[in-house]
């Protein structure tokens, strides 16, 4: 298990192990934890002690160490100077804290996406500068909904249950499972560490300011002086929602609790059942004469 000094854990989640290959890059060595798979990589008992039997004790630690992963502790995170955008992921080693490959890796930009924590201690993922976009899956949903200049909620304030069991980040052909193992428990030490990270990011932002940023620096598009005619949104413009759980069902449809990825707001969404096709005969009906 991970103690309260751990911020996040990243695990390779794609079938071709491209994320795993990226994790092994020298640039990521400060975070990298190699899979042990339940094998002791160094002596853990004295030579006179009895070797424990298979299946004895807890398997939790074995499961945690079964795959290569990046573990980001606060003590290393807070030593970084360039935290104005939070924890940065990408292919540019000069700006990326987690390197997702070197420049030229298909579908991944120098500054692909970043993880930040706001003043309310909500955790977000931003993609404001990538060329090809990012997708965030939650409980297996929307893993192919790629967006640029977008924001996704990753976690609410510490201690608030969100009913999301699995979160994944998709960049190019890389898929990464992201966890915040101490966020739900919200121990006093973890919350203190999280606030220290927020403060460090704010200080880095203030230090990097030379003049007030324009709209372009914020990664936002300015509105035209004359409003363009309303058009149907394309697939990459539609808002992203995650179904959390079913809260009701009736004759005409089902009602689900959903979360809007961009701001984390919760809604009730109704899905209507398709009307029956009156022209379609059942198998037990006779042929028309």
URZISUL-V971903 format. One record per residue. N is the residue number from 1. RES is the residue in one small letter. SS is DSSP state (a for helix, b for strand, c for the rest). PHI is phi in degrees with one decimal (none if undefined). PSI is psi as a letter, one per 30 degrees, with the letter a starting at -180 (none if undefined). Layout:
n/res/ss/phi/psi
N/RES/SS/PHI/PSI
N/RES/SS/PHI/PSI
This chain:
n/res/ss/phi/psi
1/x/c/none/l
2/x/c/-103.5/k
3/x/c/-77.0/l
4/x/c/-69.4/f
5/x/c/-90.7/g
6/x/b/-101.8/k
7/x/b/-83.6/e
8/x/b/-146.7/l
9/x/b/-128.1/k
10/x/b/-111.9/k
11/x/b/-128.2/k
12/x/b/-61.0/k
13/x/c/-130.9/f
14/x/c/-94.1/l
15/x/c/-68.3/f
16/x/c/-88.3/g
17/x/c/60.6/g
18/x/a/-67.9/e
19/x/a/-64.2/e
20/x/a/-61.0/e
21/x/a/-66.1/e
22/x/a/-65.6/e
23/x/a/-59.7/e
24/x/c/-81.3/f
25/x/c/-62.3/k
26/x/a/-56.0/e
27/x/a/-58.4/f
28/x/a/-94.7/g
29/x/c/-61.7/f
30/x/c/-68.8/f
31/x/c/-106.3/f
32/x/b/-71.5/k
33/x/b/-125.9/j
34/x/c/-76.1/k
35/x/c/-62.7/k
36/x/c/-107.1/f
37/x/c/60.1/g
38/x/c/85.2/g
39/x/c/-94.9/k
40/x/c/-71.5/j
41/x/c/-84.4/f
42/x/c/-152.4/l
43/x/c/-59.4/k
44/x/c/-120.7/f
45/x/c/-134.1/l
46/x/c/-73.8/l
47/x/c/-61.6/f
48/x/c/-91.2/f
49/x/c/-83.4/l
50/x/c/-77.3/k
51/x/c/-65.7/k
52/x/c/-65.6/k
53/x/c/-77.9/l
54/x/c/-60.0/k
55/x/c/90.3/f
56/x/c/-80.7/k
57/x/c/72.4/a
58/x/c/-89.7/k
59/x/c/-93.3/g
60/x/a/-60.4/e
61/x/a/-64.5/e
62/x/a/-63.3/e
63/x/a/-65.8/e
64/x/a/-63.5/e
65/x/c/-96.2/g
66/x/c/-76.6/f
67/x/c/-134.9/l
68/x/c/-63.7/k
69/x/b/-156.9/l
70/x/b/-107.5/k
71/x/b/-112.0/k
72/x/b/-105.8/j
73/x/b/-87.0/l
74/x/a/-64.0/e
75/x/a/-64.0/e
76/x/a/-83.0/e
77/x/a/-61.3/e
78/x/c/-77.2/f
79/x/c/-87.5/f
80/x/c/-76.4/k
81/x/c/-93.7/e
82/x/c/-93.6/i
83/x/c/-108.9/g
84/x/c/-62.4/f
85/x/c/-109.5/g
86/x/c/77.0/a
87/x/b/-83.2/j
88/x/b/-95.8/k
89/x/b/-114.9/k
90/x/b/170.6/a
91/x/c/-112.9/g
92/x/c/-96.0/j
93/x/c/-64.4/f
94/x/c/-73.1/f
95/x/c/-120.1/f
96/x/c/-96.0/k
97/x/c/-82.9/e
98/x/b/-118.6/j
99/x/b/-89.4/k
100/x/c/-97.5/g
101/x/c/123.0/l
102/x/c/-88.2/l
103/x/c/-53.9/k
104/x/c/106.9/f
105/x/c/-64.7/k
106/x/c/-60.1/k
107/x/c/80.6/g
108/x/c/-125.6/k
109/x/c/-93.3/l
110/x/c/-57.3/e
111/x/c/-118.3/j
112/x/c/-82.0/e
113/x/b/-159.2/l
114/x/b/-142.0/l
115/x/b/-109.0/k
116/x/b/-127.8/l
117/x/b/-123.3/k
118/x/c/-89.2/a
119/x/c/-64.1/f
120/x/c/-87.3/g
121/x/c/68.4/g
122/x/c/-78.7/k
123/x/b/-109.0/k
124/x/b/-130.0/l
125/x/b/-115.9/k
126/x/b/-114.3/k
127/x/b/-127.9/j
128/x/c/-111.3/f
129/x/c/-130.2/g
130/x/c/-75.3/l
131/x/c/-87.5/e
132/x/c/-108.0/f
133/x/c/92.7/l
134/x/b/-135.7/l
135/x/b/-126.0/k
136/x/b/-124.8/k
137/x/b/-98.8/k
138/x/b/-132.4/k
139/x/c/54.8/h
140/x/c/81.6/g
141/x/b/-96.4/k
142/x/c/61.9/g
143/x/c/-70.4/f
144/x/c/-109.0/g
145/x/c/-83.8/i
146/x/c/-80.3/k
147/x/b/-138.3/l
148/x/c/-115.3/l
149/x/c/52.2/h
150/x/b/-133.4/l
151/x/b/-130.5/k
152/x/b/-129.3/k
153/x/b/-75.3/k
154/x/b/-107.1/e
155/x/b/-161.2/k
156/x/c/-80.9/a
157/x/c/-60.0/l
158/x/c/-53.5/k
159/x/c/90.9/f
160/x/c/-92.8/j
161/x/c/-71.9/k
162/x/c/-122.5/f
163/x/c/63.2/g
164/x/c/-99.2/j
165/x/c/-87.7/f
166/x/c/-144.1/k
167/x/b/-121.5/k
168/x/b/-133.5/k
169/x/b/-110.9/k
170/x/b/-121.4/j
171/x/b/-129.1/j
172/x/c/58.2/b
173/x/c/-100.5/g
174/x/b/-89.6/k
175/x/b/-129.9/k
176/x/b/-128.8/k
177/x/b/-84.3/k
178/x/b/-118.5/k
179/x/b/-131.4/k
180/x/c/-121.1/i
181/x/c/-64.5/f
182/x/c/-109.7/g
183/x/c/-70.3/e
184/x/c/-69.8/e
185/x/c/-69.8/e
186/x/c/55.9/h
187/x/c/-66.2/l
188/x/a/-59.8/e
189/x/a/-67.3/e
190/x/a/-63.9/e
191/x/a/-62.3/e
192/x/a/-62.0/e
193/x/a/-61.3/e
194/x/a/-64.8/e
195/x/a/-66.9/e
196/x/a/-63.9/e
197/x/a/-65.8/e
198/x/a/-59.6/e
199/x/a/-62.7/e
200/x/a/-63.2/e
201/x/a/-65.2/e
202/x/a/-64.8/e
203/x/a/-62.6/e
204/x/a/-66.3/e
205/x/a/-65.6/e
206/x/a/-62.0/e
207/x/a/-66.1/e
208/x/a/-82.2/f
209/x/c/-75.6/k
210/x/c/-106.9/e
211/x/c/-151.8/l
212/x/c/-57.6/k
213/x/c/-69.7/k
214/x/c/-83.7/a
215/x/c/-60.9/e
216/x/c/-62.4/e
217/x/c/-67.6/f
218/x/c/-81.6/f
219/x/c/76.9/g
220/x/c/-116.3/l
221/x/c/-92.3/k
222/x/c/-77.0/k
223/x/c/-78.9/k
224/x/c/-66.9/l
225/x/c/-62.3/e
226/x/c/-104.7/k
227/x/c/-65.8/k
228/x/c/-71.8/l
229/x/c/-57.8/k
230/x/c/-67.5/k
231/x/c/-129.0/l
232/x/c/-64.3/k
233/x/c/-65.7/k
234/x/c/-78.2/l
235/x/c/-60.5/f
236/x/c/-86.1/f
237/x/c/-107.6/f
238/x/c/-66.9/k
239/x/c/-66.9/k
240/x/c/-101.5/k
241/x/b/-124.9/k
242/x/b/-116.1/k
243/x/b/-74.6/k
244/x/b/-98.3/e
245/x/b/-164.1/l
246/x/b/-82.6/k
247/x/b/-116.2/f
248/x/b/-175.7/l
249/x/b/-153.0/k
250/x/c/-139.9/a
251/x/c/-64.0/e
252/x/c/-100.1/f
253/x/b/170.6/a
254/x/b/-127.1/k
255/x/b/-116.0/k
256/x/b/-120.5/k
257/x/b/-79.0/k
258/x/b/-127.5/l
259/x/b/-121.1/k
260/x/b/-82.3/k
261/x/c/-61.4/e
262/x/c/-68.0/e
263/x/c/-131.6/f
264/x/c/76.7/g
265/x/c/-72.4/k
266/x/b/-103.9/k
267/x/b/-135.1/l
268/x/b/-105.3/k
269/x/b/-120.4/k
270/x/b/-104.1/k
271/x/b/-110.4/k
272/x/b/-85.8/k
273/x/c/-72.0/k
274/x/c/-65.4/k
275/x/c/-66.1/k
276/x/c/-66.9/k
277/x/c/-87.2/j
278/x/c/-69.5/f
279/x/c/-86.4/f
280/x/c/-94.5/k
281/x/c/-84.3/k
282/x/c/-76.5/l
283/x/c/-62.5/f
284/x/c/-87.6/g
285/x/c/-84.7/k
286/x/c/-72.2/l
287/x/c/-66.9/k
288/x/c/-66.0/k
289/x/c/-89.0/none
